Amino acid sequence: MKLLVIDDERAIRNSLKEILMDEGYDVDIAEDGPAGLALTAKSRYDVIFCDIKMPGMEGTEVLDKLVAEGIDSAVVMISGHGDIDTAVECIKKGAFDFIQKPLDLNRILITVKNATDKANLVKDNKILKKKVYGQQMIGESEPIRHIREMIEKVAPTPARVLITGANGTGKELVARSLHQQSTRSAMPYIEVNCAAIPSELIESELFGHKKGSFTSAVKDHKGKFEQADGGTLFLDEIGDMSLAAQAKVLRVLQERKLTPVGGDKDIEVDVRVIAATNKDLKAEIEKGTFREDLYHRLSVILIKVPSLDERKDDIPLLVDYFAGQICAESGKPVRPFEEAAVKLLQEKSWPGNIRELRNVVERLLILGGNPVTAQDVKSYV
């Protein structure tokens, strides 16, 4: 665990260093704000102690720069008696805590323990996010480069996005990328598969319900829109949503308000909606199964995800990626694919798209040789 102490008073920074090093921590010290910031640019610190009153650059300025630079260390402000209001303001700006002079040994050690616990939570959260969002769009073909460029432009905006494409093309990866690159990335990302929820339950799932509103409603239930408040709601397979639910979704998009099933009070929500479908929604509008006004609300930006048959140049990269992923999951060394085997996979048609290719790679790794050969592809695909 690495700590940094920034304080212009030599006695305080040296005593803090001695106390913390006696507890087994690795401690650096800096005599002012610029020196402290220079150290944070070179090393990562789990906890940073920073005095509020310093000549040249005050601790509040140091905190502002640390926050602006995205440094996720737990910052503990050191405050004199007259600095308490300032210390509280620092907490609002992102500081973890403050300790008051004269410094108390037990207070310092408790603060460090709490801060390191927080640092561990941040680390665990990053690992979890990596697992959740770790999947990525693999490929360098022109269609994939075009989608990446669109995501970079669209993600930072509040615009709603409608993602179209066949099953298995990776529409959900586009949605996750849009969220991760948006200003809402620290807020919830909630997925709803509209096709997987029975039509009689979709309204309760999306908007929530009040206890007693129907037979099985034994307690209040918060809907997906409310769960995603401040973040992103991904409505997958929205073409399968009932007309009644579509009308309520339209109302939320227009008014930013919803009413739970059985409720009589509106709830305000701030949600960015990203939708996806494998259907031709314009054809569904003609058939009367999808609302035209909802389509126009959702399709501010349209992103069409290409089929695998439209991006066969990416198959070698995808095969390498899936082979590495599958072998890692099973704890086995990565098995290579011969060039001739990959070429045969490129010649095949892929109606199941990326999902089908991954299943085929897994099958070949189980049944094929080492390396996987063209004969293995002929035998098992």
N, C-alpha and C positions, 0 to 999 in steps of 0.2 A: 504494500500500500504506500503510495507516494504522496507527500503533502508539500505545500508551499506556504511560506509565511511572508507577507508583504507588510512591512511596518518601518516607519522612519526612525523609531526609537530603538537604538541598538539593544538596550537592556531587555525590552519586551520581546523582540524577535529572537534574541539569543536564549532567553529563558524558555520561550515557547518551543524552540528547537530542542533544547535539552530535555524538556518534559516529554515531548513526543518521541524523541529518539530512545529515551529510557523505556518507552512502551513498545519499542520494536518497529517504529515507523521510519521510512526513508524521508528525510526532510531537507528541502532547499529553502534558502532565505533570500529576500530582496529588500533593499533599503528604500525603494520608492516604486510608484506605479509603473513608469516606463521599464524599469529593470525587471519587475514582476511579469509584465506582458511579454518581454523578450524571452523570459524563461518558459512561459506557457506556449510560445511559438515553437520551442524546441522539444519540449517534453509534455507528456500528459500527466496531469495531477488528479488524484481522486478527490482531494479536498484542498481548498485554497483559503487561508486566513488572510483577511485584508483590512487594514486599519481604515477608518473613515476619514479622519483628519490627517492629511499629509501635505507637505508643501509641493507646489508644482502641479501635481495631478492628484485630486482627491480620490478616495476609495469609491465614491459613487461613479466617477468617470471610468475607473478601472472595471467596475461591475458592468457598466454600459457596454464597454468594448468587448468584454468576455462574452456577454449575451449576444452581441451583434455578430461576433465571430463564430457563434455556435458551439463554444466550448462547454461541455456538459459536466464539468467539475462542480462539486457542491461548494458554493462560496459562502464562507462564514465571515460576517463583518465584525470587526472589533470596534466597540463604541465606548466613548466617554459618557459621563452622566448627561451632558447636554446634547448628546447625539442620538438619543433614543428615538425621537420622531423621525430623524433621518434613517435610522436603522430599520424602523418599521416600513418606511417608504422603499428601502432597498429590498425588503422581503417581497413587496408587491412587484418589484422589477425583476425578481428572479433569484435573489439570494436565498440560500437554504436556511440560515439562522443568523443570530448575532450573539456575541458574548460581551459582557460589560466589564469595563475596568473598575477596580483592580481585578486582574485575572484570577479565577478560582480553579484549582487543579481538577477537582471533581467535575465542575461544569465543563471544562475543556474536554476531558476524556469522554463524558457523556455525549457532548456535541459531536466529537469525532466518530464515536460509535454509531450514532444516528445517521451521520452524513455518509459513513461507509456503507451502512445498510441501504441507504438511498442509492448510492453508487452501484451496489450489487443489483438492486432492482432495475436500474436503468440498463445495466449490462444484460440482465436476463430478458428485459423487454426487447432489446435490440436483437438478441438471439431468436426470440419468439417471432418478431417481425420478419426476420430473415427466413424463418421456416414458412411463415404464412405467405410472404410476398416474394420468396426466393425464386420461384419459377419466373422465367424470363422469356422474352421473345427471341428465339435463336434464329439467326439467318442474316445474310448480307445481300439478298436479292433486292431488286429494285422495288417490288411491292412492300417489302418489310421496311426498307429504308424510308419509303414515303410515309408509312404509318408512324414510324418513330418521329419523323419530322412534324407530323400533325399533332402527335401527343405533346411534344415539346412546346408547340404554339398554343394548344388548347388547354392543357392541364392547369396553368396558372390562372386561367380565367374562370368566372362562375358559370360559363355556358353549359347547358345540358347537352349530352351527347347520346346519339343513337348508334349502336354498333350492330352491323349486319354481317351475315356470313353463315355458311353451312355448319352443321354440328361437327365439333372436333377441330375447328380451325384455330381456337384460342381466343375467343371473344372475351372471356373472363380475364385473360392476361392483359388485354388492352385496358379493360376497366380498372384493374389493380394499378397499372402503370399510371393511368390518369389520376388516380387518388394519390399515389405515392409522390408524384411530381407536382401536386397541387399545394395550395396554402392550407389545405385542410388535412394534410398528411398525419398530423399528430392527433387528430380526432377520429371517432369511430368509422370503420368501413364495414358496412353491413350488406350481405348478399342475400337475395331472395330468389329462389327458383320458382317462378310463377306456375310453371307446368307441373311441379311436384306437389303443389298444395291443392287439396280439393276445393272446388269453387265455393262451397258453403263455408269454408274456413278462411279464405283469402282475405276477406275484409278484417276479420279478427287479427290475423297475422300482421297485416300492414298497419292497421290503425289502432289495434288494441281493443280490449273490452272491459267492461265493468262487472264486478261480481254480481251474479244473478241475472245477467242479461240473456243467458240461455242455459239449458239444463246442466251442461258440464262446466259452466263458468263459476268455479268455486272460489275464485279470488280475482282481484284486478290483474289485468295483463297489459304490459306495455308493448305496443306494436313496434314494428321495424322502423317506421318513420321516426317515432320518438326515440328509439334506441340510437338512431343515426344522427340525432340532433347535433348540429355543428360540423358534421362530417359528410360522408358520401353514402348514398343508398344505391346499390346495384340491383336493378330489376331485370333478371335474366329471363329469357323466353317470355317477354311481355306480350307477345302476340297471342298467348294462351290465356290471358286474363279475361275474366267475365266483364260484360258491359257495365254491370252495376259497380264493380270495383274500379273500372276505368273512369267512371264519372267521379268517384271520390278522389282518385289520384289526381284528376284534372283540377279539382277544387283545391287540393293541397298545393299544387304547383301555382295556381293563380293567387290564392289568398295566404299561403304559408300557414294555414290552420287546418286542424283535423278534429273530428269528433269520434271518440271511441265508440264501439258498438255498445248500445245501452246507456251511453253517457249523454249528458245534457249541457256540458260545458266544452267550449272550444279550447284546444291546446295549440299554442304557437310553436312552430318548428322551423329551423333553418337547416335545410338539407339540400345538397347537390345531388340530383338524380341522374344516373347513367343507366340507360336501358339497352338491352340487346335482344335480338330475335333472329331466328333462322327462316322466318316467314317473309313473304312479300307483303308488307303492311298496306301498300297502296291497293293491292288486290283484295286484301281483307276488308279495306274500307269499302270497296265496290260491293263486296258481299254483305256488308252491313254488320260484320263481326268486330270491327275496330273503329273507334271514334276518330274522325278526321281532325277534330280540334285537339285531341290529345296527341295525335301524330305530329302536328305542327309545333306543339309545346315541347315535345321530346326531341325533335330532330333539328335543333339549332345547328348542331354540327353532326354530319354523317360520316362515319368511318366504316368502310367495307373491308372486312378481313378476307384476304384471298384464300382460295382452297390450296391444298398442298400440290395439286396438279398444276396450279398456276405459278408455283415457286419451287420447282424440282431442283433448281440449283442449290437450294438450302438443305437437301436431303443428306449429303455427307456431313455437314455440321450438326444436323439433328441426330443422326445416327451416333456420332461421337458423343454428343451431349447425353443422350438417353443411355448409351452403354455405360458411361461413367457414373451416371446417376443410379442406374439399376444395380451395378456392381457395388457401389458404395453402400446402398441400402441393405444388400445381402452380406456385406463384409468380405467381399471377394476381390481379388486383383482385377483390374480392368482388362477385358478381353478385346483384342482388336478385330476389325472387319477387313478382309482383303479388299483391295480396290475393285476387283471384278464383282465381288458380292455387293458392294455399294452401287456399282453401275447397274446391276440387275434390279436393285430396289428403285433406282431412278427411272427405269423403263416401265415399272409397274404403275397401274392406275390406283389412286388412293381415294375411294369414295368416303372412307371414314376419316380422312385427313390426318392431322397430327396425332390424334388419339389412336388411330389404327396403326400408324407407324411405330409408336411407342410399344404397343402390344406385340407387334411383329419383332421388334428388336429384342424384347424380353423373351419371346419364344425362341428366337435364334440363339440367345445366350444360354438358354436352358438345354436346348436340344442339339445345337451345333457344336462344332469343334473349336479348337484354339490354335489359330485364329478361325473366325467364322468365314466359311468359303462360299464361292458361287454355287457349289453343289448343295451346300446347306440351304441356301436361298431357294434353289429349285425343289429341294425335298420338302421343306417345311412351310413355304409361303404360297 
